[in-house]
Amino acid sequence: MNDEPIKQRIKDKTFEILNNFWELLLRLYHPDNLKRRGVAHSTGLIALTVFTLLFLIGLWWNITPSYFDVQAAAQERADDYNEKLVSGYITTNTLIEIASTLLNKSGGYLSNDIMPPGVFMDDMPNWEWGVLQQVRDFTKALRNDISRARTQSEDPDLAKAEPKFNIDNNSWFWPTTEDKYEEGIELLEHYLHRLAAPQNQTTQFIVGANNLTDWLEDVSKRLSNLSQRLSASVGQMRINRQLVIAENAESQSLEIEEKTPWTKIDDVFYEARGTSWALIHLLQAIEIDFKTVLERKNAMMTLQQVIRELKASQKMVWSPIILNGSEFGLFANHSLVLSSYIARAHTGIIELYELLKNG
């Protein structure tokens, strides 16, 4: 099921509500109305209006970005700069688009907001954190593995770009997080234009099986960690083997419940959704740029299966809150459902790694 038309209808409806709300405000705050209602009544009306407006803006900002077509986005940039889609162009452009989405989506970058409604929102900042981790991981792989052979020196633009994405993601004062990320994006663009230059002799994007393995290993670790944290929404009682000295000097064993706190359930959930969203685009770009290698290693079907599992993790959540029901209880457990998709994607990444490494 494609949820993109549904998301678009939700955006359109939200915009319609905001527009109607604005027209209502113009009528309510007409000078004649305020004078007739009195100071106390007008003050209460203003407070209610501000709260409602912040709530609606928060809903608008909390809508996650839609997918973009990685090949179409790369072709559009290539046409704008009169460049050709050389090997690596689509993958590098996809990384740029993902990083740009963090800054340019509705509401902009929210993780470092100190003003309402952003300061009260936690779902979207956790989504941003999941995306940011993939931007950092792939930029590192591009710098260390994909843009050079082991014996060659690193690309100067990529050497500068990677640290830009690794600054504090919550910095709101100089230098702001957004400023540093924009600098990183500009450096990636410089690398991309040099890669596509007709007379290019120095900039590389090496399409080889071994150039992806270190990044896939990082992806595997990320997905494994997320799957475990999502599964921990249902706790299990485990015996702690550490000895505890009681007052009577006798050793005792403790039972500890390893469970994600209910206040953190939605944080882990949206971090996993952000991670999956970014990975879908990166893997789709790799499917195109590394097509020859993937087919030679019989890894194309495995990659496509991973993408399908990650896309399934992006299905619309119809509940207004992330539910944390028990295993066989009355209510759903959204974290366990998402964990199952992430776990299958993790298994596919391991298989893909083995095929590229040893296939």
N, C-alpha and C positions, 0 to 999 in steps of 0.2 A: 504494500500500500504506500502510495506517494503522499507524504504529509505536506509537501511544499505548497500546493494550492490552498490547503487548510490554513497554513501559517500566513499566507498572503491575505486570505479573507479576514483572519484575526487582526492583522495589521490595519487593513482597510477599515474594519469596524471600530477599532480603537481610535483611529484618526477621526472617524465620523463622530464618535462620542466626545472627543476632545473639542472638535469644532462646535458641536451643539452646546457643550459646557461653556465655551467662550461666549457664545451668543447669549446664554442665560446670564452670565456674569455682567455683560453689558447692560442688560435690563435691570438686574438687581442693584447694580451700583450706579444707577442713574442718580444724579444729585437730588432730584425730587423724592425718590424712594428713600434715600438715606436720611434726608431731613424729616420725613414723615415717621420713620421707625424709631428715631432717637439714638443716643450714644450707646447705651448698653446693648440694645438689640443689634445695632450695626457692628459693634465689636465682636459679638458672638458670631454674626454672619461672616465676618471677615476671617475669623479663626477657622470656622467650618469650611469655608471656601479654600483657604490655604491648605488645610489637611486633605481635602478631596482632590485638589489639583496635584499635590505631591504624590498622592496615591495613584492617580491615573498616569502621571509621568513615570512613576516606578514600574507600573505594569507595562508601559510602552518600552522602557529601557530593558526590561527583563526578558523580552522576546529574543531568543537566540538567532543569530544570522542564518540565512538560508545557504544551501550549497551553491557553489559556483562551478561552472564547467572549466576544468583546468586547461584544456586545449584551446577553448574559445577565448579564455582570458589571456593566454599567451599569444595567440594569434592577433588579438586586438592590440596588445602592446607592441608586437613586432610590426604591425601595420603603421602604428603611430610613429615609430622611429625608423621606418623603412629598413627593417632587419629581417633576416631569415630565421626560421625555427631550427637552429643548429642543435646538435646533440646536447642535452642538458638545459636547453632554454626553458622548456615547459616546467621542469622540476624546480629550477631556480626561481622562475616567475611565480610558481605556486607558493613557495616559501615567502616571497615578498607579499603576495596577496593575503596569506594567512596572517602575517605580522601586521599588515595594514588594516585588516579587519578588526584587530584588537583596538586600534585607535579610532576607526571611522564608523563603527557600527552605531546603532541608535544609542544615544547617551554617551558615546565615546568610551574612553578607558575609565572604568569605575573603581578599580581596586584601591586607588589612592585618594578617592573622594573624601573630603572632610565636611561637605555641606549636604543637606538633605536634597533629594531623597537618596542619593547615592550612598551616604554614610550609613543608612539603615538597611541597605541591601546586602545580602551575602551570597545569594545563588549565582548571580552574574559574575561577581569577583572570583568565585571558585571555578566557574566555567572558564574565565580568562586565565586562571592559574593553570588549568589543564592544557589549554592551547599554548600558553607561554612555555611550558616545559617541552613541548614538541618543537617549538621554534628554536629553543636553546639547543636541544639534542641534535636537530638536523643541521643547524648552523655549525655546530662543532664537527659533525661528520663531514660536512661540505668542506670545512677548513682543513681537517686532518687527513681525510681519506679519499674523498671524491675528486678534489681539485688538484691532486698531486700524487705522484708516486712516492714511495717511502723514502727514497733517497733525495728527493727534490725539496727545494725550499718552499715555504707556504706562500699562498697568494696574499699580496699586501692588503687588498681590500677586505678579504675574509678574515685576516689576522686582526684587523681593527674592528670588524663588524661583530664578531662573537662576543667580546667583552661588553659591548653596548647593550646586548640583551640579557646580560647577567648582573646588572645593577639591581638594587633593591626595587622590587616591584610595587612597593607602597610609598615611594618617595613623592611627596606633594610639593615640597619646597625645593629651591634651586640646588642641584639640577633636578628637574622633574623627571619622572619615569618616562613620560611621553616624549620629552625632548631627546633622551638617549635612544629610545626605540626608533624615533624618526631618523636619527643619525645612522643607526644600524641598517635601516631600510635603504637609505641613500647609498650606503657602502655596498649593499647587496646589488642595488641597481647599477652601480659603477662596474661591478664584477660582471653582471649580465651583459651590459653593453660592450665591454671588452671581449667577452666570450663570443658575441655575435659579430664583432668587427670583421670586415672582409679580409683584411691583412693580418688577422690575429696570429701570432706565433708564440705567445707566452701564456695566455690564459687557457686553462684546461678544465674539462669535465670528463673524467675517465669513466667510461661505461664498462665496468667489470664486476664479476661476481664478488670478488674479495673486497671491493670498495664499499659494499653495502653491509657486510656482515657485522662490523662493529656497531653500526647504527641499529640493525635488527636486534642485536643483543641488548642494547639499551631499551628498545621498544618492548622486548620481552620482559625485562625487569619492571618497567613501568606498568604494563598490563597485569603482570602477576601480583604486584603490590596492590593495584586497584581492585582486582578480583577478590583478594583476601580481605581487604578493608570493607568492601561491599558485603561480602558474605558474613562479616562479623556483626552485621545488623541483627543477626540472631545469635545470641551468645551461647557459649558452651562452658560447662563447669569442668575445669581442669585442676589437677592436683599440682600444687607447687612443692617441688621436692626440697626446696631450701629448708633448712632447720631453723626453727624459731625457739629461742631460749625463753621459756616461761619463768614465772617467779619461782616455781619449784624446781627449776633447773632441768626439767624434762623437755625433750624435743617433741615438737608437734608439727603436723602437716597442715597447710592451709588450702582451702578451696577458693580459687579466684575465678570470677566470671569475666572472660575475655569478650567484651561486647562493645561495639561502637556506641558512645553516648547518644541518646535520642536527639540532643541538640546538634550533633555533628552528622546525622544521617544525610540530610540534604546537602551538606558541604561536600561529602565524599561523592554523592550521586552526581552533582553538577561538575565536579572536577573530572569525573570519569566521562561525562558527556562531552566536555570540552576537549579532552584528550582524544576521544574517538572522532570528533568532528575534524580536528586537525589531521589525524592519521588517515582518514578517508581520502582527503585531498592529496596528501603526500604520496600515498600508495597508488592512487590513480595516475599521478604524474610519473611515478617510477614505472608503472605498467607500460607507459608509452616510451619513455626515454631508454628504459632497459629491456625493451621488448625482445631483442635478439638474444640477450643473455638469458632471460627468463625462459624463452622457448628452448634454447639449447640445453638448459638444465632441467627441463620438464617441470618448471615451477610456476608457470602462468596460471594454471587452474587453482593452485594453492593460494596464490596471491589474490585471485578473484574471490575465492571463498572467504578470505579474511576481510576483504572489503564488504562483502555481503553481510557478514556478522556485525561489523562495525556500523553499517547503515541501519541494521535492525535495532541497534542500541539508541538510535536517534528518533525512534517513533514518538508520536505526540503523547505527552503525559496529560491525561484528561482530568486528573485530580488536582485541585488547587494547592494541595500540599503533598509532600513525599511521604507516603504511608509506610509504616514499619510494623506490619502485622506479624504475628507468630507463624511458625512453620505451617500449621494446618488450621489457623484461626479464621475468624470471620472476615478480616480485612486483608487486602493485598500487601505484599512486601515488595515495593518497587526496587529496592536495592538488590534483592536476590534475583529478580528477573534480569536486571542489568548485569549482575555478576555472571549470569549464565552466558550472555552474549560475549562479555569481555573474556571469560575463560576460554570459550571456543576460539575467539580471535587469537588469544595467547597461544593456544595449541597450534594454530595455523602458522603463527609467526615462528615458532620453534621448528616446525616442519620446513618452512621456507628457508630458515637459516641453515638447516642441515643440507638441504638440496643445493644451496649456493656454495656452501663450504666444501661439501664432499661429493655432490652429485656429478 
